[in-house]
Structures are given as C-alpha cells and as structure tokens.
Amino acid sequence: TAGALYILSGTGLSREEAAVEFIYCKGVATELLKYGPRDLHAAAETPDPPRVLILVIPGNPGVVGFYKTFMWTLYQAFNRRYPVWSVGHAGHCVPPDTMDMVEDACLAEAEDVCGLNGQIQHKLAFLSEHVPRDTHLVLIGHSIGCYIILETMRRDPKLKVLKSVLLFPTIERMAVTPQGKVMTPLLCNLRYTAYLPVFLLSLLPERLKTAVFFSVSLSLFSVSSRFSGNAMYMGSQEMRLVLERDNSTIRHNLHKLVFYYGATDHWCPVQYYFDLRRDFPDGDIRLCERGHRHAFVLDAGQEMGEMTTEWIREELRGL
C-alpha cells in the first residue's frame, strides 16, 4: 500500500523547488523526487492530462537527490511538458522523524523488499499504484537501475514503454568486474563489520562526504546506519544475482533501448560494450567519448541530461 505521504517542498519554477515526497511502498519508506504534476491520477482528470512520464531509476544507493540536475535538465528540455520523476529504492532514505523506515515489517520481511528482487517488485508496485496504466513511459536507469528496468519490462511486458535509456548499465557479471572483485568480499562476507566505517564516514564534513559518496556502489551512505545496511544488503545481492546478461529481454525490446557505457568504468568494463555490440549489431549501443565517470551525477548531470534528451526526443515528438 502507498501509506502515508510526506511532502517536504512544493513544485515550482526553479530546480530547488522540486517536490520531495516520502511514501510507503511495499511497506518500506521510499523517497520520490518530482518535477511537474505530483499526482498523475488526478492530472489524468484534467483537460490536458500528461501522456508521458519520464521516470528515473537510480543506482545503489538509490538516493534521488543526486539526480536533481539531470532531471531538471530533462524537464526544461521539453518545456516542462512532461513530468520527470525519480523513485528511490525501498529503505534507501532517511525519512522524516514522523515516519518509520518500515510501515509493515511482516510484508517487508516476507517479500525481502530491500533485496534486489524485492526492489524490482517495489518498482512494479510503484508504477501500479501511482501511474495510470495508459501513461507512456520513458524509463531511465543508472547502474543497477538498468538491471531493474530490464527486469521490470520483462515481468510486465504490457507497460507502455516508449524508450529505456540505460546509463552505465550494470546488467551482467558484476562480481567479476574490477570493482566487483574488490567489493564482493566486503558486501557478501564483511557487510556487518563494515557498519563501523560507514558510521565514521557519516561524521565527515558534507564536502568530504560528497567527494567519496558515489565512488563505488557502497559509496555511501548518509547518516543512517539502517539506510546504509539496506544499500549494502542490496549490493551483496547484486554481486550474487547479476550474472548472465538477459539477452532475451534485450532482443525483444531492442528497438526501445539505448545503452551508454563508460570508457573507464570499473563496474561496466569496455569489453562488455564490445560484447553487446557484437551480439546486437543493430542496437543503439554507445561508448562515452567525453570521459564521464560511472557516478556522472556528481559532475555531469546537466551534460548527461542534454544527451539523453536527444536520444528520446524522436519518440516524444510523435505524441
């Protein structure tokens, strides 16, 4: 159930006035960032309802605030015609003091909502509850968000997906990547002993914390040890479950997909780009020529937003 809704700021004309909301989805606190209409069901009843939602699925940790510049660029590029939302991962937030992290502990535990499969079900539930079924979707994933998007499309093939843009996609063989080899022992075997350095990291000044925050998927994490634990738990499952590339889903949806690989990405080696190009020569599969890093949200949100705009413009032009 959606549960309570906590709105921290209102929408407006400036990037700083995006709507930040906290809801319960699948029984766990979830942070939303929204440009444009906050309620698409209500907007559907207006004379000129939005026909498209641009939805961003973040990496790990799933902190929607990192995507603000990227999202604002997209929202402005289309003259604020289409809502641009991001849904964070279940439990990857610090909810307001009046809101617990978990609303329904039995549901969250039974469905392992904070695990990788649970996060996929979480996104499907969010779409079902908050997005009218006839809404056209442009899905934009970053890192593990790309895996979640492919799984979402596989599990609900009737979603009206116009385009899916997969940025720095961790969609295969994560544990054997250069970064995966470093992180797998920590995430899978030493996760609980890592809580101490996570806590110590949270005490750093904000400027230093931001500098190291997104350097790896562990990359951490805010002031909440519960949030940190949820992100690390999800990361441990990524190492174990993101194995072979889902060629069937890619083949079925190839005309809807854009892949963008980094040239020096230790989570997505360049060899994965060449392998995908070899297996899908007709796909829209791109290699970064601008030196952007995996954590592009830290310093290239606007530029990535401008590129993404061009990749989706044709699909939106016909609506």
matplotlib code that plots the C-alpha trace (Angstrom):
import matplotlib.pyplot as plt

x = [0.0, 1.1, 0.6, 1.5, 2.7, 5.1, 5.8, 8.9, 8.8, 6.5, 6.9, 7.7, 9.7, 13.2, 15.2, 15.4, 11.6, 11.2, 8.8, 10.4, 8.0, 8.2, 5.7, 5.4, 5.6, 5.6, 5.6, 9.0, 9.9, 10.6, 11.8, 10.4, 11.7, 9.2, 9.2, 5.8, 2.5, 2.7, -0.4, -0.8, -4.2, -5.6, -3.8, -5.5, -8.8, -7.7, -8.5, -4.9, -3.5, 0.2, 0.5, 4.1, 6.1, 9.9, 10.9, 14.5, 15.6, 18.8, 21.8, 22.9, 22.5, 19.2, 19.3, 17.0, 18.6, 21.7, 19.7, 18.3, 20.4, 20.0, 16.2, 15.8, 17.7, 15.2, 12.2, 13.4, 14.4, 10.8, 9.5, 8.1, 5.6, 6.3, 6.6, 10.1, 10.1, 12.6, 11.7, 14.3, 14.9, 13.0, 14.8, 17.4, 16.5, 16.3, 12.6, 11.1, 11.1, 7.3, 7.8, 9.3, 11.5, 9.2, 5.4, 4.7, 7.5, 5.9, 5.3, 8.9, 10.5, 8.3, 8.9, 12.5, 11.7, 15.2, 16.8, 17.4, 14.3, 12.3, 13.4, 12.2, 8.8, 8.9, 9.2, 6.4, 4.2, 5.0, 4.0, 0.8, -0.2, 1.0, 1.0, -2.2, -1.9, -2.3, 0.6, 3.5, 6.8, 10.4, 12.5, 16.0, 18.2, 21.6, 23.9, 21.8, 18.8, 19.3, 19.0, 15.9, 14.4, 15.1, 13.5, 10.5, 10.0, 10.3, 7.9, 5.3, 5.6, 2.3, 3.8, 3.6, 7.4, 8.4, 12.1, 14.5, 17.9, 20.4, 23.3, 26.5, 24.5, 25.4, 23.4, 25.8, 28.7, 29.1, 31.1, 33.9, 34.3, 37.4, 35.2, 33.1, 36.2, 37.0, 33.5, 32.2, 34.1, 33.1, 29.5, 28.9, 31.2, 32.1, 28.9, 28.2, 31.8, 31.7, 29.0, 31.6, 33.5, 30.1, 29.2, 32.6, 32.1, 28.8, 30.7, 32.8, 32.0, 29.5, 32.0, 34.3, 31.4, 30.1, 33.6, 33.7, 30.0, 29.5, 32.9, 31.6, 28.2, 29.0, 29.6, 27.8, 25.7, 24.1, 23.8, 21.5, 23.0, 19.7, 19.9, 23.5, 22.6, 19.8, 22.1, 24.8, 22.4, 21.1, 24.7, 25.5, 22.7, 23.8, 27.1, 25.3, 22.4, 23.5, 25.2, 24.4, 23.0, 19.3, 19.6, 16.0, 14.6, 17.1, 16.3, 12.6, 12.9, 16.0, 14.2, 13.3, 16.7, 19.7, 22.8, 25.5, 28.8, 31.7, 35.2, 36.8, 34.0, 35.2, 31.6, 31.0, 34.3, 34.6, 34.7, 31.0, 30.3, 32.1, 30.3, 26.9, 27.7, 28.8, 25.6, 23.3, 24.8, 21.5, 21.2, 21.7, 24.8, 27.1, 30.5, 31.3, 33.7, 33.6, 35.3, 32.3, 32.6, 30.2, 29.0, 28.1, 25.5, 28.4, 29.7, 28.0, 24.3, 23.5, 25.5, 24.1, 20.6, 21.2, 22.5, 19.6, 17.1, 18.4, 18.0, 14.4, 13.2, 12.0, 9.8, 8.2, 7.8, 5.1, 2.8]
y = [0.0, 3.5, 4.5, 8.0, 10.8, 13.4, 16.4, 18.3, 21.0, 22.2, 22.2, 25.4, 27.0, 26.6, 23.4, 24.0, 23.7, 20.2, 18.1, 15.7, 13.2, 10.2, 7.3, 3.8, 1.4, -2.4, -1.4, 0.4, 4.1, 5.4, 8.8, 10.4, 13.4, 15.0, 17.8, 18.5, 17.1, 15.3, 13.1, 11.6, 10.0, 13.5, 15.0, 12.4, 14.0, 17.5, 18.8, 18.3, 15.3, 14.4, 11.5, 10.7, 10.1, 10.2, 8.0, 7.7, 4.6, 5.3, 3.2, 2.0, 3.7, 4.8, 8.5, 10.5, 13.8, 13.0, 13.1, 16.6, 18.4, 15.5, 15.5, 19.3, 19.3, 16.9, 18.7, 22.0, 20.5, 19.6, 22.9, 21.3, 19.5, 16.0, 15.1, 13.9, 11.7, 9.5, 6.8, 5.8, 2.3, 0.9, 1.9, 4.0, 7.2, 9.0, 9.5, 12.4, 12.0, 11.4, 8.4, 5.0, 3.2, 0.3, 0.5, -3.2, -5.3, -8.6, -7.6, -6.2, -9.3, -11.8, -10.2, -9.2, -5.8, -4.4, -7.2, -6.9, -8.9, -7.0, -3.7, -4.8, -5.7, -2.4, -0.5, -2.6, -1.8, 1.9, 2.0, 0.1, 2.4, 5.8, 5.8, 5.4, 2.3, 4.2, 6.5, 6.3, 5.7, 6.8, 4.8, 6.0, 3.8, 4.3, 1.4, -1.3, 0.8, -0.5, -4.1, -3.2, -1.6, -4.6, -6.9, -4.6, -4.7, -8.5, -9.0, -6.6, -6.5, -4.6, -1.5, 1.3, 1.9, 4.2, 4.2, 3.0, 4.7, 2.6, 4.7, 2.9, -0.3, -3.0, -5.7, -8.6, -10.3, -7.7, -9.8, -10.3, -6.7, -4.8, -3.1, -6.2, -8.2, -5.6, -5.1, -8.7, -9.9, -6.7, -6.8, -10.5, -11.5, -8.5, -6.4, -6.2, -5.4, -2.6, -0.7, 0.9, 2.7, 3.6, 5.3, 7.0, 8.2, 9.7, 12.0, 13.6, 17.2, 17.3, 18.4, 15.5, 13.0, 14.1, 13.7, 10.0, 9.2, 7.7, 6.4, 2.8, 1.2, 1.1, 4.7, 5.9, 6.5, 9.1, 9.4, 6.5, 3.1, 1.5, 3.1, 2.0, -1.6, -1.6, -0.4, -2.8, -5.7, -4.9, -4.6, -8.0, -9.5, -7.7, -9.5, -12.8, -12.4, -10.1, -12.9, -13.5, -10.8, -11.2, -11.4, -12.5, -9.3, -7.2, -8.8, -8.4, -4.7, -3.8, -1.0, 0.7, 0.5, 2.9, 1.7, 4.1, 2.7, 4.5, 4.3, 3.8, 2.2, -0.4, -1.6, -2.0, -2.8, -1.7, -5.3, -5.6, -2.8, -4.6, -7.9, -6.3, -4.6, -8.0, -9.8, -6.9, -5.1, -3.3, -1.9, 1.7, 1.0, 3.9, 4.3, 7.5, 9.8, 12.6, 11.0, 10.8, 8.5, 5.9, 8.4, 11.0, 12.6, 14.2, 16.4, 15.8, 15.7, 18.5, 17.2, 13.7, 15.2, 17.0, 13.9, 11.8, 14.5, 13.9, 10.2, 10.3, 13.4, 11.5, 9.2, 12.1, 14.2, 11.9, 12.1]
z = [0.0, -0.6, 3.1, 4.3, 2.1, 3.4, 1.1, 2.1, -0.6, -3.3, -7.0, -8.7, -11.5, -10.1, -9.7, -6.0, -5.7, -6.9, -4.9, -2.5, -1.1, 1.2, 0.9, 1.9, -1.0, -0.3, 3.4, 3.3, 3.3, -0.2, -1.3, -4.5, -6.4, -8.8, -11.4, -12.8, -11.6, -8.2, -8.7, -12.2, -11.3, -10.5, -13.5, -15.8, -15.0, -16.2, -19.7, -20.8, -18.9, -19.2, -21.6, -20.8, -17.6, -17.6, -14.7, -13.4, -11.5, -9.6, -8.9, -5.5, -3.1, -4.5, -3.4, -5.7, -4.7, -6.7, -9.9, -9.4, -12.0, -14.5, -14.1, -14.2, -17.5, -19.0, -17.6, -19.0, -22.4, -23.1, -21.9, -18.7, -20.8, -19.3, -15.6, -14.7, -11.5, -9.7, -7.3, -4.8, -3.6, -0.7, 2.5, 0.8, 2.5, 5.8, 6.3, 8.3, 12.1, 12.0, 9.7, 10.5, 8.0, 7.9, 8.0, 7.6, 8.9, 8.1, 4.5, 4.1, 5.6, 3.7, 0.4, 1.1, -0.2, 0.4, -1.6, -5.4, -6.4, -3.8, -5.3, -8.7, -7.2, -5.4, -8.7, -10.3, -7.3, -7.5, -11.2, -10.4, -7.6, -8.8, -12.6, -14.7, -16.8, -20.1, -19.4, -21.9, -20.1, -20.8, -18.3, -17.5, -15.4, -13.9, -12.9, -11.2, -12.1, -15.6, -14.5, -12.6, -15.7, -17.9, -15.3, -15.0, -18.7, -18.7, -15.8, -17.1, -20.9, -21.2, -19.8, -22.4, -22.6, -25.4, -24.6, -22.0, -21.6, -19.7, -18.4, -17.3, -17.1, -14.6, -16.2, -16.2, -14.5, -11.8, -9.3, -11.9, -12.9, -11.5, -8.9, -8.2, -7.3, -4.7, -3.3, -3.4, -0.3, 1.6, 0.6, 0.9, 3.8, 5.8, 5.5, 9.2, 10.2, 7.6, 9.5, 11.7, 8.9, 7.4, 10.6, 10.8, 7.2, 8.1, 10.6, 7.8, 6.7, 3.9, 1.3, 2.0, 2.3, -1.1, -2.6, -1.7, -1.6, -5.1, -5.8, -5.6, -5.1, -1.4, -1.7, 1.0, 2.6, 4.7, 8.4, 8.9, 9.6, 8.7, 5.3, 4.9, 5.8, 3.3, 0.5, 1.4, 1.6, -1.9, -3.1, -1.8, -3.8, -6.9, -6.7, -6.4, -8.8, -11.6, -13.7, -17.3, -19.5, -20.2, -24.0, -24.5, -22.9, -24.8, -28.1, -27.6, -26.7, -28.7, -30.6, -27.3, -25.7, -25.6, -23.9, -22.8, -21.5, -19.8, -21.4, -18.0, -15.9, -13.4, -12.9, -16.7, -18.5, -22.0, -23.0, -22.0, -24.5, -27.3, -26.4, -26.5, -29.9, -31.2, -30.1, -31.0, -34.0, -34.7, -31.2, -30.1, -28.0, -27.3, -25.7, -23.8, -25.6, -23.0, -20.1, -17.9, -14.8, -13.5, -10.9, -13.6, -11.2, -9.2, -12.0, -15.4, -14.6, -17.0, -19.9, -19.5, -19.3, -22.6, -24.3, -23.0, -24.3, -27.8, -27.5, -26.5, -28.5, -31.6, -29.5, -27.8, -30.9, -32.3, -29.2]

ax = plt.figure().add_subplot(projection="3d")
ax.plot(x, y, z, "-o")
ax.set_aspect("equal")
plt.show()
